């Protein structure tokens, strides 16, 4: 049995896991967990030795990583053999390969408009596709919400929301989502 008590605690700890290092406010925004609850979970996790606090930036301790991984294995085990979920993931991998090429094109073209549009279309396509998983993984609605917010900011001319690592950019959200779905399915990330 995992040391994670409930889905709310998992969402916070998993958010730290996916973001690698984050603030409580950034975590609340990403997970949709209310800020006061996020802070309470983080403080308790620090006391339990699951999370490290570096002046308000949080990082999972090895025990926290193990707890998150155990939770995934216990709660999502049934999805690892669900044919519809596995087929969904295979379709996602095709889109993911396209997305990686599109980000590279955008970066090497120094922000070419056509490359930008391809990235946004892929993100919008992923948001539509995520809808198929939300009945099984309701927390995936947070990814759809975050993608929509970042896409809207890009549409307002804020190109840093395409792939800047210091903001909740389309690329960062995509990376976190990919890591999440891989862990749900118990698959390693290809390096």
C-alpha positions in Angstrom: 0.0 0.0 0.0 1.3 3.4 -1.0 2.0 6.2 1.6 -0.2 8.5 -0.5 -3.5 8.8 1.4 -5.9 10.1 -1.3 -6.3 11.4 -4.8 -5.8 15.0 -3.7 -2.5 14.3 -2.1 -1.5 12.3 -5.2 -2.3 15.2 -7.5 -0.1 17.6 -5.6 2.8 15.1 -5.2 2.5 14.0 -8.8 2.5 17.7 -9.9 5.8 18.1 -8.1 7.1 14.9 -9.8 6.1 16.0 -13.3 7.3 19.6 -12.9 10.6 18.5 -11.2 10.8 21.7 -9.1 7.9 24.1 -8.6 6.3 26.6 -6.3 3.1 26.0 -4.4 1.3 28.6 -6.6 2.5 27.1 -9.8 1.5 23.7 -8.6 -2.0 24.8 -7.6 -2.4 26.4 -11.1 -1.2 23.2 -12.8 -3.2 20.7 -10.8 -6.4 22.6 -10.1 -6.0 21.8 -6.4 -6.9 24.9 -4.4 -3.9 26.9 -3.2 -4.6 26.3 0.5 -4.9 22.6 0.0 -1.8 22.5 -2.1 0.2 24.3 0.6 -1.1 22.0 3.3 -0.2 18.9 1.3 3.2 20.2 0.6 3.9 21.2 4.2 2.8 17.7 5.4 4.9 16.0 2.7 7.9 18.0 3.7 7.4 16.8 7.4 7.0 13.2 6.1 10.2 13.4 4.1 8.4 13.0 0.8 9.2 16.5 -0.5 12.2 18.9 -0.1 11.6 22.6 0.3 14.2 24.9 -1.2 13.0 28.3 -0.1 9.5 27.8 -1.5 10.5 25.7 -4.5 9.5 22.1 -4.0 11.2 18.9 -5.2 10.3 15.3 -4.6 12.6 13.4 -2.3 13.4 9.8 -3.2 10.6 8.6 -0.8 8.2 10.9 -2.5 9.1 9.6 -6.0 8.7 6.0 -4.8 5.3 6.9 -3.3 4.1 8.5 -6.5 5.3 5.6 -8.6 3.6 3.1 -6.2 0.3 5.1 -6.5 0.4 5.0 -10.3 1.1 1.2 -10.2 -1.8 0.5 -7.8 -4.5 2.9 -9.1 -3.8 2.7 -12.8 -2.8 -1.0 -13.1 -6.1 -1.8 -14.9 -5.4 0.8 -17.6 -2.1 -0.8 -18.5 -3.9 -3.6 -20.2 -7.0 -1.7 -21.4 -6.9 -2.1 -25.2 -8.6 1.2 -25.9 -6.1 3.1 -23.7 -3.1 1.3 -25.3 -4.5 2.0 -28.8 -5.0 5.7 -27.7 -1.4 5.8 -26.6 -0.1 4.4 -29.9 -2.0 7.1 -31.8 -0.6 9.7 -29.4 3.0 8.5 -30.1 2.5 9.3 -33.8 1.3 12.8 -32.9 4.2 13.2 -30.4 6.8 12.4 -33.1 5.2 15.1 -35.3 5.2 17.6 -32.3 8.9 17.0 -31.6 9.7 17.8 -35.2 7.5 20.9 -35.2 9.2 22.2 -32.0 12.6 21.7 -33.6 11.4 23.4 -36.8 10.1 26.4 -34.7 13.3 26.7 -32.7 15.6 26.4 -35.7 13.5 28.9 -37.7 13.6 31.3 -34.8 9.9 31.4 -34.6 8.6 30.9 -38.1 4.8 31.5 -38.3 4.1 28.3 -40.1 6.0 26.2 -37.6 4.2 28.1 -34.8 0.8 27.2 -36.4 1.7 23.5 -36.7 2.7 23.4 -33.0 -0.6 24.9 -32.0 -2.6 22.6 -34.3 -0.9 19.6 -32.8 -1.7 20.9 -29.3 -5.3 21.5 -30.2 -5.5 18.0 -31.7 -4.1 16.5 -28.5 -6.6 18.5 -26.4 -9.4 16.9 -28.5 -7.8 13.5 -28.1 -7.4 13.8 -24.3 -11.2 14.1 -24.1 -11.3 10.3 -24.8 -9.2 9.7 -21.6 -11.0 12.1 -19.3 -13.7 9.6 -18.3 -11.0 7.2 -17.1 -8.6 9.9 -15.8 -10.6 12.9 -14.8 -7.5 14.8 -13.7 -6.5 15.0 -17.4 -9.0 17.8 -17.7 -6.2 19.9 -16.1 -4.0 19.3 -19.1 -6.8 20.3 -21.5 -7.3 23.5 -19.4 -3.6 24.3 -19.3 -3.1 23.7 -23.1 -6.1 26.0 -23.8 -4.7 28.8 -21.6 -1.2 28.6 -23.2 -2.6 28.5 -26.7 -4.7 31.5 -25.9 -1.5 33.4 -24.7 0.4 32.4 -27.8 -2.6 33.7 -29.9 -2.2 37.0 -28.0 1.3 37.3 -29.3 3.1 35.8 -26.3 5.4 33.4 -28.1 7.2 32.4 -24.9 4.2 30.2 -24.2 5.3 27.9 -27.1 8.3 26.4 -25.5 9.9 28.6 -22.9 11.0 26.3 -20.0 10.2 29.0 -17.3 6.5 29.3 -18.0 3.6 26.9 -18.5 4.3 26.7 -22.2 2.7 24.3 -24.7 6.0 22.3 -24.8 6.3 22.0 -21.0 2.7 20.9 -20.7 3.2 18.4 -23.5 6.3 17.0 -21.8 4.5 16.7 -18.4 1.5 15.0 -20.1 3.7 12.6 -22.0 5.5 11.6 -18.7 2.2 11.2 -17.0 0.6 9.0 -19.6 3.8 6.9 -19.8 3.7 6.3 -16.1 0.0 5.5 -16.1 0.8 2.8 -18.7 3.9 1.6 -16.9 6.2 2.4 -19.8 9.6 3.9 -19.7 10.4 7.2 -21.4 12.6 6.7 -24.5 15.7 8.8 -24.0 
